[in-house]
Amino acid sequence: MSHIQLSLPTAIKDLWNSSSTGGFDSNSKNHRSNEENKRTEGKEPGQGGGGGGVETAAAAAVLGAYISNDGEDREDEGEEEEEEEEEDIPKQRKNSKRQTKAAPHDEQLMMLTKKLIEIRTILMSIDHNETLKLPSIVVIGSQSSGKSSVLEAIVGHEFLPKGTNMVTRRPIELTLIHTPNQEEEYGEFPQLGLGKMHDFKKIQKTLVDMNMAVPDSECVSDKPIELRVYSPNVPDLTLIDLPGYIQISNANQPESLKSNIEALCEKYIRTPNIILAVCAANVDLANSPALRASRKADPLGLRTIGVITKMDLVSPEQGVSILRNADYPLRLGYIGVVCKAPERVQGNMTKALIRNETSFFREHLMYNQRDIQVGTSTLRFKLMSVLEQSMGKSLYSIVDAVQRELEEARYQFKVQYNDRRVTAESYVAETMDSLKHNFKDFANNFGKPQVRHEVRTMLEERVLDICAEQYWEDPKIADLAKSSPDDLYWLYKIDLAAAALTKSGIGRSTTQLVVDVLLSNMERLAKAEPFSFHPETRKQIMNFTSEILRTKFLTTSDQVENTIKPYKYEACICETEWAEGVKRSIGLLEKELKMCDEMSLAIKNSVGKKKLKSAINYLLDNEREDTRRQSEIRRMEEDGMASHEELFAPGDDEDTVKSFYNPRLIEKAKEALFLRDRAMILKYRIAALKSRQCKSPDNKQQCPEAFLNVIAEKLTYTAVMFIQVELLNEFFFQFPREVDNRLVYEMNRKQIQQFARENPPIQKHLQLQERKIKLEEVMDKLNYLVKRQADRQNRNQ
């Protein structure tokens, strides 16, 4: 196919270039340089030349003739231009001859912005004051201005909350990260730790849930939501989406909602942040709350970009007038956009949206003038350029601020911790080692002697209970020392007492006793520092301790029960065992006697000696009176002299006595009487055990305390032997391995960090250490950027 070569005047060629690039090609170097030339010449932003309409008409005539002469070539060329306009990121337009010249600067621009965004992300992860704040782009506007549509057009996905019931209630700190040479698009919520989220509908649902978590009584919160979006289709930007301005609150919202939103926006649009004031084209800018707030925070309009949405709802003439706004001039100008989300688009919608938007503005030649900025591509490039310039201006002040913070962090780390580094992993290892070391000490100190002491103490208490029940409370106890060896009553008693001891479930009770002792000591170890700071870990320790002991409990108790069976029927006692049993029994009864005396003395001191004696005499008199009355009743019943009601009628003196002795005093008196009687019996039995009669095991029925004590000692020795083998050795072997398996090897990186930060001193140490490391990393990056900036300035000179 032959091509027709047209020779056009230079002015027409320039106008032709502006119609195909100006306003649509956001990365055009010519477009930017023209704007800079205008500013150099002293023209106010937004004020265009007066000859734009004539040039446009001339260009239209020439273009019509050219298209009529070579329609097919023009159609092919238009398709090529559309393809070029769809690519909005500078690095992706390498095939355009016009963009090749701008690529080095664009690459430098993106590198600086990307590095500073990385620095901002690092600084956000540590506590820092306002001096370490890097500029961001703050998006403000009314609820119906199209704020969300603008942000979604930049990202290329619908992901922001939408609705009528105040769905944006918290600031959304949106960090866009350009990922060249990758097709993956995803978002991350660093605060939630949900990982990569490739479905932007899920991102939208998460944002809705986090915003709606703010109660209706408050409606807005200044706690930000941090969201990062990684994509090859987004520029490197940091944006903050704020709740939209409202005119009036409804009945379900607090009256202070309007002022709260204004205060929140005012907090974010302070220096050094860049203000992106979003206004709808079909609303008078004089009524725009975004422009009103920006003029208050930025009176000269030096860091405010006006974004006019819904340009398709007004005529081109009105649209151009708005974009050239002279009543509210902005140094960075106004940009018109039509951010209608295209239908039936799979994946990223940026290309389709820009194509539709470009088609709309191309239909209206009035938007093709050099001083008119339109299109999402222009907006994207404008944001990148302004953010880069703002961050570049803040670079040296940030370097100084970071240097001061770093010196302070290094000083504090030196003073508080002597430059001693600690990691979460080392803390976990040290903590588990201390647990195993303490457990080893406990295992070394809790062997057969300690277990024997515990079991013997329990069985001795049982022996005392059996003696008290079978002997000391028996009215015939005074006749025990005088009884013959063949007395069936006392022979039956000794057999009954022995059976009560040996057939009471010794295997289960002794095993349970040792298990309880182990659990008590393990709980003590688990409550000691540093585990006092780790309740969940302490719970885990007790859980697998119980599990180990539970698995060995039945086996151990059965073994013990089987080995003590011979003592249930007959126990062979030698002279030495008997002598030791008598000795232990005397010591046991003397200890019991001492305890009775101490308790009696405590009662006397608490009640008073005279009062207690009076109450005891009353009880003794009452007891004697009851005995006399019972005898009288029995005699009268035998004679048939009184009815049943008359016999059991209360005495006249009972009410009189009650006024002098309260129930608590009577209880104390009864307890004192019991202790006195028990002490008398104990003295009597101690004397019997020390007598010649208890020197031989043949008189076991006269010395039940010694006989039962010998049996208890035999049971103790046998039970401890098997408890040591079946229970203790297994537990001491398995516990350290369970610590490794369940507390060390099963922890992932996140759990290790969480475990370490549960300890306040370690958390403070880690935070200061992490702050110092991150500030050092930031300082390295800033020094690199300063060097690059200096090299760039030297090359430009």
ABEGO torsion letter per residue (X at the ends): XBBBBBBBBAAAAAAAAAAAABGABAABAAAAAAAAAAAAAGBBBGBBBAAAAAAAAAAAAAAAAAAAABAAAAAAAAAAAAAAAABABAAAAAABAAAAAAAAAAAAAAAAAAAAAAAAAAAAABBBBAAABBBBBBBBEBAAAGAAAAAAAAAGBBABBBEABGABABBBBBBBBBBBGBABBBBBBAAAGAEBBABAAAAAAAAAAAAAABBAAAGBBABBBBBBBBBAABBBBBBBBBBBBBABBBAABBAAAAAAAAAAAAAAABOABBBBBBBBAABBAAABAAAAAAAAABAAGAABBBBBBGAAABBAAAAAAAAABAABBBAAEBBBBBBBBBBGBBEBAAAAAAAAAAAAAAABAAAABAABBBEAAAAAAAAAAAAAAAAAAAAAAAAAAAAAAAAAAAAAAAAAAGGBBBBAAAAAAAAAAAAAAAAAAAAAABBAAAAAAAAAAAAAAAAAAAAAAAAAABAAAAAAAABBAABAAAAAAAAAAAAAAAAAGAAAAAAAAAAAAAAAAAAAAAABOAAAABAAAAAAAAAAAAAAAAAAAAAAAAAAAAAAAAAAABBBBBAAAAAAAAAAAAAAAAAAAAAAAAAAAAAAAAAEAAAAAAAAAAAAAAAAAAAAAAAAAAAAAAAGABBAAAAABBBAAAAAAAAABBAAAAAAAAAAAAAAAAAAAAAAAAAAAABAAAABAAAAAABAAAAAAAAAAAAAAAAAAAAAAAAAAAAAAAAAAAAAAAAAAABBAAAAAAAAAABAAAAAAAAAAAAAAAAAAAAAAAAAAAAAAAAAAAAAX
